[in-house]
Amino acid sequence: MDKLIGKTFVISGMSIEIVSDNGERYETRNITTKETIFFNKSVLQNAIKLGKAEEISELNNKK
């Protein structure tokens, strides 16, 4: 799922951009607060599969 790097998602009310693959975790950036957040890969991938995380295509297209 390295195709996620550079994409933006909404999860748990946060807009996050996936910055890099950091082993077992993804390094992400909260777009609003500019904070770095690390997500366990399986947690993020399961949230996407279950519809708990939604890709924001408008922000991805502006880059």
C-alpha positions as CSV (number, residue, x, y, z in Angstrom):
1,M,0.0,0.0,0.0
2,D,2.9,2.4,-0.7
3,K,0.5,4.1,-3.1
4,L,-1.0,5.8,0.0
5,I,2.1,8.1,0.4
6,G,1.1,11.6,-0.6
7,K,-2.6,11.0,-0.3
8,T,-4.9,12.9,2.1
9,F,-7.6,11.2,4.2
10,V,-10.2,12.2,6.9
11,I,-10.0,9.8,9.9
12,S,-11.4,10.4,13.3
13,G,-12.3,14.0,12.4
14,M,-8.7,14.8,11.3
15,S,-7.5,15.6,7.8
16,I,-4.2,13.8,7.5
17,E,-1.6,13.5,4.7
18,I,0.5,10.4,4.5
19,V,4.1,11.6,4.4
20,S,6.2,8.4,4.5
21,D,6.4,4.7,5.2
22,N,8.1,4.3,8.6
23,G,8.4,0.5,8.9
24,E,5.3,-0.8,10.7
25,R,3.8,2.7,10.7
26,Y,2.9,5.5,8.4
27,E,4.2,9.0,9.2
28,T,1.3,11.4,8.6
29,R,0.8,15.1,9.0
30,N,-2.4,16.6,10.5
31,I,-3.2,19.3,7.9
32,T,-4.9,21.6,10.4
33,T,-2.3,21.6,13.2
34,K,0.8,20.6,11.1
35,E,1.6,18.0,13.8
36,T,3.2,14.7,12.9
37,I,1.2,11.6,13.8
38,F,2.2,8.0,13.4
39,F,-0.4,5.4,12.4
40,N,0.0,1.7,12.6
41,K,-0.3,0.5,9.0
42,S,-2.8,-2.2,9.8
43,V,-5.0,0.3,11.7
44,L,-5.1,2.8,8.9
45,Q,-5.5,0.2,6.2
46,N,-8.4,-1.4,8.1
47,A,-10.1,2.0,8.6
48,I,-9.9,2.6,4.9
49,K,-11.3,-0.8,4.1
50,L,-14.2,-0.4,6.6
51,G,-15.0,3.1,5.4
52,K,-13.9,4.8,8.6
53,A,-11.3,6.8,6.7
54,E,-12.1,8.6,3.5
55,E,-9.8,9.9,0.9
56,I,-10.0,13.6,0.1
57,S,-9.4,13.9,-3.6
58,E,-9.8,17.7,-3.8
59,L,-6.8,18.3,-1.7
60,N,-4.8,15.6,-3.5
61,N,-5.5,17.2,-6.9
62,K,-4.3,20.7,-5.8
63,K,-0.8,19.5,-5.2
